[in-house]
Amino acid sequence: MPVMDDTIGARKLAWRCRRGMLELDILLSDFVQRGYDALDERQRADFARLLALPDQELLEYLLGTKQARDGDLAHVIACIRHAAVP
């Protein structure tokens, strides 16, 4: 049964990463594939908080044109940006 729960959780996460901007879709999907598993429980909660942000604000954080004041969010943003580098 836990495998099914993991599959459902992964599907929900993938769905939440789908955004109104292609750039965000790519950055977030790449991160989920490359870096999400390395996050601890608290960082995963911070990632969920990021996903609740409006698209434009999230894009500004991920592109580095705006800096997050919340240090925990800034850390997760850095993880996402790092995962985007091939």
Biopython code that builds the backbone (N, CA, C, O; Angstrom):
import numpy as np
from Bio.PDB.StructureBuilder import StructureBuilder

atoms = [
    (1, "MET", "N", (0.803, -1.215, 0.000)),
    (1, "MET", "CA", (0.000, 0.000, 0.000)),
    (1, "MET", "C", (0.842, 1.273, 0.000)),
    (1, "MET", "O", (0.432, 2.240, -0.642)),
    (2, "PRO", "N", (1.999, 1.342, 0.680)),
    (2, "PRO", "CA", (2.787, 2.569, 0.644)),
    (2, "PRO", "C", (3.220, 2.957, -0.766)),
    (2, "PRO", "O", (3.329, 4.147, -1.063)),
    (3, "VAL", "N", (3.471, 1.985, -1.639)),
    (3, "VAL", "CA", (3.873, 2.311, -3.002)),
    (3, "VAL", "C", (2.766, 3.095, -3.695)),
    (3, "VAL", "O", (3.036, 4.062, -4.406)),
    (4, "MET", "N", (1.524, 2.679, -3.490)),
    (4, "MET", "CA", (0.412, 3.388, -4.089)),
    (4, "MET", "C", (0.335, 4.807, -3.537)),
    (4, "MET", "O", (0.094, 5.757, -4.281)),
    (5, "ASP", "N", (0.539, 4.943, -2.246)),
    (5, "ASP", "CA", (0.529, 6.281, -1.650)),
    (5, "ASP", "C", (1.621, 7.151, -2.253)),
    (5, "ASP", "O", (1.391, 8.329, -2.523)),
    (6, "ASP", "N", (2.824, 6.581, -2.471)),
    (6, "ASP", "CA", (3.918, 7.334, -3.074)),
    (6, "ASP", "C", (3.564, 7.748, -4.499)),
    (6, "ASP", "O", (3.857, 8.868, -4.918)),
    (7, "THR", "N", (2.936, 6.844, -5.235)),
    (7, "THR", "CA", (2.544, 7.141, -6.600)),
    (7, "THR", "C", (1.515, 8.265, -6.631)),
    (7, "THR", "O", (1.608, 9.187, -7.441)),
    (8, "ILE", "N", (0.545, 8.176, -5.749)),
    (8, "ILE", "CA", (-0.475, 9.229, -5.671)),
    (8, "ILE", "C", (0.169, 10.545, -5.279)),
    (8, "ILE", "O", (-0.150, 11.586, -5.854)),
    (9, "GLY", "N", (1.066, 10.512, -4.313)),
    (9, "GLY", "CA", (1.765, 11.727, -3.897)),
    (9, "GLY", "C", (2.592, 12.324, -5.013)),
    (9, "GLY", "O", (2.622, 13.543, -5.183)),
    (10, "ALA", "N", (3.267, 11.474, -5.779)),
    (10, "ALA", "CA", (4.079, 11.954, -6.898)),
    (10, "ALA", "C", (3.203, 12.575, -7.981)),
    (10, "ALA", "O", (3.563, 13.592, -8.573)),
    (11, "ARG", "N", (2.069, 11.969, -8.231)),
    (11, "ARG", "CA", (1.147, 12.525, -9.235)),
    (11, "ARG", "C", (0.596, 13.876, -8.792)),
    (11, "ARG", "O", (0.497, 14.806, -9.594)),
    (12, "LYS", "N", (0.239, 13.981, -7.517)),
    (12, "LYS", "CA", (-0.273, 15.258, -7.010)),
    (12, "LYS", "C", (0.802, 16.338, -7.100)),
    (12, "LYS", "O", (0.521, 17.477, -7.472)),
    (13, "LEU", "N", (2.034, 15.969, -6.754)),
    (13, "LEU", "CA", (3.134, 16.931, -6.819)),
    (13, "LEU", "C", (3.359, 17.374, -8.259)),
    (13, "LEU", "O", (3.513, 18.566, -8.528)),
    (14, "ALA", "N", (3.378, 16.421, -9.180)),
    (14, "ALA", "CA", (3.569, 16.763, -10.593)),
    (14, "ALA", "C", (2.453, 17.691, -11.077)),
    (14, "ALA", "O", (2.703, 18.627, -11.836)),
    (15, "TRP", "N", (1.242, 17.430, -10.641)),
    (15, "TRP", "CA", (0.111, 18.284, -11.040)),
    (15, "TRP", "C", (0.270, 19.694, -10.474)),
    (15, "TRP", "O", (-0.010, 20.675, -11.163)),
    (16, "ARG", "N", (0.717, 19.797, -9.226)),
    (16, "ARG", "CA", (0.884, 21.110, -8.604)),
    (16, "ARG", "C", (2.003, 21.909, -9.266)),
    (16, "ARG", "O", (2.014, 23.138, -9.192)),
    (17, "CYS", "N", (2.945, 21.221, -9.914)),
    (17, "CYS", "CA", (4.052, 21.895, -10.594)),
    (17, "CYS", "C", (3.649, 22.415, -11.964)),
    (17, "CYS", "O", (4.390, 23.186, -12.573)),
    (18, "ARG", "N", (2.506, 22.012, -12.451)),
    (18, "ARG", "CA", (2.018, 22.528, -13.738)),
    (18, "ARG", "C", (1.499, 23.938, -13.517)),
    (18, "ARG", "O", (0.626, 24.171, -12.681)),
    (19, "ARG", "N", (2.041, 24.862, -14.268)),
    (19, "ARG", "CA", (1.714, 26.264, -14.059)),
    (19, "ARG", "C", (1.209, 26.887, -15.347)),
    (19, "ARG", "O", (1.061, 26.213, -16.366)),
    (20, "GLY", "N", (0.951, 28.170, -15.283)),
    (20, "GLY", "CA", (0.483, 28.896, -16.455)),
    (20, "GLY", "C", (1.610, 29.389, -17.344)),
    (20, "GLY", "O", (1.362, 29.974, -18.398)),
    (21, "MET", "N", (2.848, 29.156, -16.927)),
    (21, "MET", "CA", (4.017, 29.600, -17.701)),
    (21, "MET", "C", (4.891, 28.392, -18.012)),
    (21, "MET", "O", (5.218, 27.607, -17.123)),
    (22, "LEU", "N", (5.260, 28.252, -19.260)),
    (22, "LEU", "CA", (6.095, 27.138, -19.682)),
    (22, "LEU", "C", (7.415, 27.102, -18.912)),
    (22, "LEU", "O", (7.893, 26.032, -18.536)),
    (23, "GLU", "N", (7.994, 28.271, -18.683)),
    (23, "GLU", "CA", (9.271, 28.347, -17.971)),
    (23, "GLU", "C", (9.162, 27.714, -16.593)),
    (23, "GLU", "O", (10.050, 26.972, -16.174)),
    (24, "LEU", "N", (8.082, 28.004, -15.895)),
    (24, "LEU", "CA", (7.881, 27.421, -14.573)),
    (24, "LEU", "C", (7.660, 25.924, -14.664)),
    (24, "LEU", "O", (8.198, 25.165, -13.858)),
    (25, "ASP", "N", (6.876, 25.496, -15.636)),
    (25, "ASP", "CA", (6.654, 24.056, -15.821)),
    (25, "ASP", "C", (7.986, 23.325, -15.958)),
    (25, "ASP", "O", (8.204, 22.289, -15.331)),
    (26, "ILE", "N", (8.862, 23.871, -16.775)),
    (26, "ILE", "CA", (10.156, 23.228, -17.020)),
    (26, "ILE", "C", (11.024, 23.235, -15.773)),
    (26, "ILE", "O", (11.556, 22.195, -15.385)),
    (27, "LEU", "N", (11.173, 24.382, -15.146)),
    (27, "LEU", "CA", (12.017, 24.477, -13.947)),
    (27, "LEU", "C", (11.519, 23.566, -12.827)),
    (27, "LEU", "O", (12.302, 22.845, -12.210)),
    (28, "LEU", "N", (10.229, 23.605, -12.573)),
    (28, "LEU", "CA", (9.678, 22.822, -11.468)),
    (28, "LEU", "C", (9.698, 21.332, -11.770)),
    (28, "LEU", "O", (10.016, 20.530, -10.892)),
    (29, "SER", "N", (9.368, 20.951, -12.981)),
    (29, "SER", "CA", (9.379, 19.526, -13.354)),
    (29, "SER", "C", (10.794, 18.963, -13.288)),
    (29, "SER", "O", (11.004, 17.857, -12.792)),
    (30, "ASP", "N", (11.762, 19.726, -13.790)),
    (30, "ASP", "CA", (13.156, 19.277, -13.708)),
    (30, "ASP", "C", (13.578, 19.103, -12.254)),
    (30, "ASP", "O", (14.250, 18.132, -11.906)),
    (31, "PHE", "N", (13.184, 20.037, -11.421)),
    (31, "PHE", "CA", (13.559, 19.928, -10.007)),
    (31, "PHE", "C", (12.941, 18.700, -9.359)),
    (31, "PHE", "O", (13.615, 17.995, -8.608)),
    (32, "VAL", "N", (11.684, 18.435, -9.632)),
    (32, "VAL", "CA", (11.028, 17.269, -9.041)),
    (32, "VAL", "C", (11.758, 15.998, -9.469)),
    (32, "VAL", "O", (11.901, 15.067, -8.676)),
    (33, "GLN", "N", (12.218, 15.954, -10.713)),
    (33, "GLN", "CA", (12.925, 14.769, -11.204)),
    (33, "GLN", "C", (14.347, 14.672, -10.666)),
    (33, "GLN", "O", (14.835, 13.569, -10.418)),
    (34, "ARG", "N", (15.019, 15.809, -10.479)),
    (34, "ARG", "CA", (16.442, 15.797, -10.133)),
    (34, "ARG", "C", (16.768, 16.067, -8.671)),
    (34, "ARG", "O", (17.785, 15.590, -8.168)),
    (35, "GLY", "N", (15.916, 16.826, -7.982)),
    (35, "GLY", "CA", (16.328, 17.275, -6.662)),
    (35, "GLY", "C", (15.341, 17.118, -5.530)),
    (35, "GLY", "O", (15.725, 17.191, -4.363)),
    (36, "TYR", "N", (14.078, 16.904, -5.847)),
    (36, "TYR", "CA", (13.056, 16.872, -4.803)),
    (36, "TYR", "C", (13.309, 15.780, -3.775)),
    (36, "TYR", "O", (13.101, 15.996, -2.581)),
    (37, "ASP", "N", (13.751, 14.618, -4.217)),
    (37, "ASP", "CA", (13.965, 13.496, -3.300)),
    (37, "ASP", "C", (15.034, 13.789, -2.247)),
    (37, "ASP", "O", (15.041, 13.168, -1.184)),
    (38, "ALA", "N", (15.934, 14.727, -2.534)),
    (38, "ALA", "CA", (16.996, 15.073, -1.586)),
    (38, "ALA", "C", (16.521, 16.007, -0.476)),
    (38, "ALA", "O", (17.237, 16.217, 0.504)),
    (39, "LEU", "N", (15.318, 16.571, -0.619)),
    (39, "LEU", "CA", (14.794, 17.484, 0.405)),
    (39, "LEU", "C", (14.312, 16.705, 1.619)),
    (39, "LEU", "O", (13.789, 15.596, 1.506)),
    (40, "ASP", "N", (14.504, 17.317, 2.784)),
    (40, "ASP", "CA", (13.936, 16.709, 3.986)),
    (40, "ASP", "C", (12.473, 17.154, 4.114)),
    (40, "ASP", "O", (11.970, 17.913, 3.286)),
    (41, "GLU", "N", (11.814, 16.678, 5.146)),
    (41, "GLU", "CA", (10.381, 16.945, 5.301)),
    (41, "GLU", "C", (10.074, 18.443, 5.399)),
    (41, "GLU", "O", (9.105, 18.921, 4.809)),
    (42, "ARG", "N", (10.885, 19.164, 6.131)),
    (42, "ARG", "CA", (10.663, 20.605, 6.284)),
    (42, "ARG", "C", (10.858, 21.333, 4.952)),
    (42, "ARG", "O", (10.078, 22.219, 4.603)),
    (43, "GLN", "N", (11.899, 20.956, 4.214)),
    (43, "GLN", "CA", (12.159, 21.578, 2.923)),
    (43, "GLN", "C", (11.051, 21.259, 1.925)),
    (43, "GLN", "O", (10.719, 22.085, 1.076)),
    (44, "ARG", "N", (10.484, 20.070, 2.027)),
    (44, "ARG", "CA", (9.356, 19.714, 1.158)),
    (44, "ARG", "C", (8.143, 20.589, 1.482)),
    (44, "ARG", "O", (7.384, 20.975, 0.593)),
    (45, "ALA", "N", (7.975, 20.890, 2.760)),
    (45, "ALA", "CA", (6.887, 21.802, 3.146)),
    (45, "ALA", "C", (7.153, 23.198, 2.586)),
    (45, "ALA", "O", (6.229, 23.879, 2.141)),
    (46, "ASP", "N", (8.411, 23.620, 2.608)),
    (46, "ASP", "CA", (8.773, 24.917, 2.033)),
    (46, "ASP", "C", (8.542, 24.924, 0.520)),
    (46, "ASP", "O", (8.103, 25.930, -0.038)),
    (47, "PHE", "N", (8.834, 23.815, -0.135)),
    (47, "PHE", "CA", (8.566, 23.699, -1.575)),
    (47, "PHE", "C", (7.070, 23.845, -1.836)),
    (47, "PHE", "O", (6.664, 24.505, -2.793)),
    (48, "ALA", "N", (6.258, 23.235, -0.991)),
    (48, "ALA", "CA", (4.798, 23.354, -1.142)),
    (48, "ALA", "C", (4.364, 24.814, -0.964)),
    (48, "ALA", "O", (3.460, 25.281, -1.656)),
    (49, "ARG", "N", (5.007, 25.531, -0.037)),
    (49, "ARG", "CA", (4.689, 26.956, 0.136)),
    (49, "ARG", "C", (5.052, 27.742, -1.118)),
    (49, "ARG", "O", (4.324, 28.651, -1.517)),
    (50, "LEU", "N", (6.173, 27.395, -1.736)),
    (50, "LEU", "CA", (6.556, 28.059, -2.990)),
    (50, "LEU", "C", (5.504, 27.845, -4.065)),
    (50, "LEU", "O", (5.169, 28.768, -4.808)),
    (51, "LEU", "N", (4.986, 26.629, -4.146)),
    (51, "LEU", "CA", (3.995, 26.321, -5.172)),
    (51, "LEU", "C", (2.701, 27.101, -4.973)),
    (51, "LEU", "O", (1.904, 27.227, -5.902)),
    (52, "ALA", "N", (2.490, 27.618, -3.782)),
    (52, "ALA", "CA", (1.285, 28.409, -3.511)),
    (52, "ALA", "C", (1.421, 29.859, -3.975)),
    (52, "ALA", "O", (0.438, 30.600, -3.989)),
    (53, "LEU", "N", (2.623, 30.263, -4.351)),
    (53, "LEU", "CA", (2.851, 31.640, -4.788)),
    (53, "LEU", "C", (2.284, 31.865, -6.187)),
    (53, "LEU", "O", (2.157, 30.922, -6.967)),
    (54, "PRO", "N", (1.944, 33.112, -6.502)),
    (54, "PRO", "CA", (1.518, 33.435, -7.870)),
    (54, "PRO", "C", (2.661, 33.165, -8.854)),
    (54, "PRO", "O", (3.835, 33.283, -8.503)),
    (55, "ASP", "N", (2.306, 32.805, -10.074)),
    (55, "ASP", "CA", (3.299, 32.450, -11.090)),
    (55, "ASP", "C", (4.370, 33.516, -11.267)),
    (55, "ASP", "O", (5.559, 33.196, -11.275)),
    (56, "GLN", "N", (3.979, 34.760, -11.406)),
    (56, "GLN", "CA", (4.958, 35.822, -11.678)),
    (56, "GLN", "C", (5.965, 35.955, -10.537)),
    (56, "GLN", "O", (7.164, 36.085, -10.780)),
    (57, "GLU", "N", (5.491, 35.923, -9.317)),
    (57, "GLU", "CA", (6.394, 36.037, -8.168)),
    (57, "GLU", "C", (7.344, 34.840, -8.113)),
    (57, "GLU", "O", (8.541, 35.008, -7.878)),
    (58, "LEU", "N", (6.822, 33.648, -8.327)),
    (58, "LEU", "CA", (7.648, 32.444, -8.319)),
    (58, "LEU", "C", (8.702, 32.509, -9.422)),
    (58, "LEU", "O", (9.860, 32.159, -9.192)),
    (59, "LEU", "N", (8.317, 32.948, -10.600)),
    (59, "LEU", "CA", (9.269, 33.066, -11.701)),
    (59, "LEU", "C", (10.382, 34.055, -11.357)),
    (59, "LEU", "O", (11.551, 33.790, -11.636)),
    (60, "GLU", "N", (10.033, 35.176, -10.764)),
    (60, "GLU", "CA", (11.042, 36.170, -10.381)),
    (60, "GLU", "C", (12.035, 35.581, -9.389)),
    (60, "GLU", "O", (13.235, 35.835, -9.494)),
    (61, "TYR", "N", (11.558, 34.803, -8.434)),
    (61, "TYR", "CA", (12.453, 34.144, -7.479)),
    (61, "TYR", "C", (13.375, 33.156, -8.189)),
    (61, "TYR", "O", (14.581, 33.134, -7.944)),
    (62, "LEU", "N", (12.800, 32.343, -9.068)),
    (62, "LEU", "CA", (13.587, 31.302, -9.717)),
    (62, "LEU", "C", (14.590, 31.865, -10.722)),
    (62, "LEU", "O", (15.652, 31.280, -10.934)),
    (63, "LEU", "N", (14.262, 32.983, -11.332)),
    (63, "LEU", "CA", (15.200, 33.612, -12.262)),
    (63, "LEU", "C", (16.215, 34.502, -11.549)),
    (63, "LEU", "O", (17.201, 34.926, -12.151)),
    (64, "GLY", "N", (15.977, 34.783, -10.273)),
    (64, "GLY", "CA", (16.907, 35.585, -9.496)),
    (64, "GLY", "C", (16.700, 37.075, -9.633)),
    (64, "GLY", "O", (17.551, 37.852, -9.200)),
    (65, "THR", "N", (15.592, 37.498, -10.223)),
    (65, "THR", "CA", (15.333, 38.939, -10.343)),
    (65, "THR", "C", (14.706, 39.501, -9.078)),
    (65, "THR", "O", (14.607, 40.717, -8.916)),
    (66, "LYS", "N", (14.288, 38.627, -8.193)),
    (66, "LYS", "CA", (13.720, 39.010, -6.900)),
    (66, "LYS", "C", (14.247, 38.016, -5.876)),
    (66, "LYS", "O", (14.368, 36.824, -6.159)),
    (67, "GLN", "N", (14.557, 38.514, -4.687)),
    (67, "GLN", "CA", (15.089, 37.661, -3.627)),
    (67, "GLN", "C", (14.028, 37.393, -2.564)),
    (67, "GLN", "O", (13.340, 38.313, -2.121)),
    (68, "ALA", "N", (13.901, 36.151, -2.164)),
    (68, "ALA", "CA", (12.956, 35.796, -1.108)),
    (68, "ALA", "C", (13.507, 36.273, 0.231)),
    (68, "ALA", "O", (14.683, 36.070, 0.535)),
    (69, "ARG", "N", (12.664, 36.898, 1.016)),
    (69, "ARG", "CA", (13.077, 37.360, 2.353)),
    (69, "ARG", "C", (13.104, 36.211, 3.349)),
    (69, "ARG", "O", (13.859, 36.237, 4.321)),
    (70, "ASP", "N", (12.280, 35.211, 3.102)),
    (70, "ASP", "CA", (12.207, 34.030, 3.961)),
    (70, "ASP", "C", (13.400, 33.123, 3.630)),
    (70, "ASP", "O", (13.513, 32.622, 2.512)),
    (71, "GLY", "N", (14.277, 32.919, 4.602)),
    (71, "GLY", "CA", (15.484, 32.129, 4.377)),
    (71, "GLY", "C", (15.214, 30.689, 3.979)),
    (71, "GLY", "O", (15.955, 30.114, 3.181)),
    (72, "ASP", "N", (14.156, 30.101, 4.531)),
    (72, "ASP", "CA", (13.819, 28.721, 4.185)),
    (72, "ASP", "C", (13.380, 28.618, 2.728)),
    (72, "ASP", "O", (13.757, 27.683, 2.021)),
    (73, "LEU", "N", (12.583, 29.583, 2.288)),
    (73, "LEU", "CA", (12.169, 29.598, 0.880)),
    (73, "LEU", "C", (13.370, 29.870, -0.021)),
    (73, "LEU", "O", (13.496, 29.273, -1.091)),
    (74, "ALA", "N", (14.242, 30.762, 0.409)),
    (74, "ALA", "CA", (15.434, 31.085, -0.379)),
    (74, "ALA", "C", (16.299, 29.837, -0.579)),
    (74, "ALA", "O", (16.874, 29.638, -1.649)),
    (75, "HIS", "N", (16.385, 29.008, 0.449)),
    (75, "HIS", "CA", (17.168, 27.773, 0.338)),
    (75, "HIS", "C", (16.568, 26.832, -0.702)),
    (75, "HIS", "O", (17.292, 26.274, -1.527)),
    (76, "VAL", "N", (15.261, 26.655, -0.666)),
    (76, "VAL", "CA", (14.608, 25.763, -1.631)),
    (76, "VAL", "C", (14.723, 26.343, -3.039)),
    (76, "VAL", "O", (14.912, 25.600, -4.002)),
    (77, "ILE", "N", (14.613, 27.654, -3.164)),
    (77, "ILE", "CA", (14.773, 28.301, -4.470)),
    (77, "ILE", "C", (16.178, 28.014, -5.014)),
    (77, "ILE", "O", (16.343, 27.714, -6.196)),
    (78, "ALA", "N", (17.173, 28.109, -4.151)),
    (78, "ALA", "CA", (18.550, 27.806, -4.573)),
    (78, "ALA", "C", (18.672, 26.348, -5.021)),
    (78, "ALA", "O", (19.379, 26.055, -5.985)),
    (79, "CYS", "N", (18.002, 25.451, -4.340)),
    (79, "CYS", "CA", (18.015, 24.033, -4.733)),
    (79, "CYS", "C", (17.395, 23.853, -6.115)),
    (79, "CYS", "O", (17.911, 23.094, -6.936)),
    (80, "ILE", "N", (16.299, 24.544, -6.368)),
    (80, "ILE", "CA", (15.637, 24.452, -7.669)),
    (80, "ILE", "C", (16.528, 25.015, -8.756)),
    (80, "ILE", "O", (16.661, 24.419, -9.825)),
    (81, "ARG", "N", (17.132, 26.146, -8.493)),
    (81, "ARG", "CA", (18.007, 26.778, -9.485)),
    (81, "ARG", "C", (19.220, 25.902, -9.759)),
    (81, "ARG", "O", (19.672, 25.802, -10.899)),
    (82, "HIS", "N", (19.742, 25.277, -8.732)),
    (82, "HIS", "CA", (20.902, 24.381, -8.889)),
    (82, "HIS", "C", (20.529, 23.157, -9.723)),
    (82, "HIS", "O", (21.318, 22.708, -10.554)),
    (83, "ALA", "N", (19.349, 22.625, -9.508)),
    (83, "ALA", "CA", (18.903, 21.446, -10.258)),
    (83, "ALA", "C", (18.688, 21.770, -11.729)),
    (83, "ALA", "O", (18.746, 20.874, -12.572)),
    (84, "ALA", "N", (18.440, 23.033, -12.051)),
    (84, "ALA", "CA", (18.185, 23.445, -13.441)),
    (84, "ALA", "C", (19.474, 23.520, -14.250)),
    (84, "ALA", "O", (19.429, 23.554, -15.480)),
    (85, "VAL", "N", (20.616, 23.545, -13.580)),
    (85, "VAL", "CA", (21.894, 23.616, -14.276)),
    (85, "VAL", "C", (22.282, 22.209, -14.709)),
    (85, "VAL", "O", (22.392, 21.313, -13.872)),
    (86, "PRO", "N", (22.491, 22.004, -16.003)),
    (86, "PRO", "CA", (22.839, 20.652, -16.484)),
    (86, "PRO", "C", (24.199, 20.193, -16.019)),
    (86, "PRO", "O", (24.620, 19.084, -16.346)),
]
sb = StructureBuilder()
sb.init_structure("model")
sb.init_model(0)
sb.init_chain("A")
sb.init_seg("    ")
for serial, (resi, resn, name, xyz) in enumerate(atoms, 1):
    if name == "N":
        sb.init_residue(resn, " ", resi, " ")
    sb.init_atom(name, np.array(xyz, "f"), 0.0, 1.0, " ", f" {name:<3s}", serial, name[0])
structure = sb.get_structure()
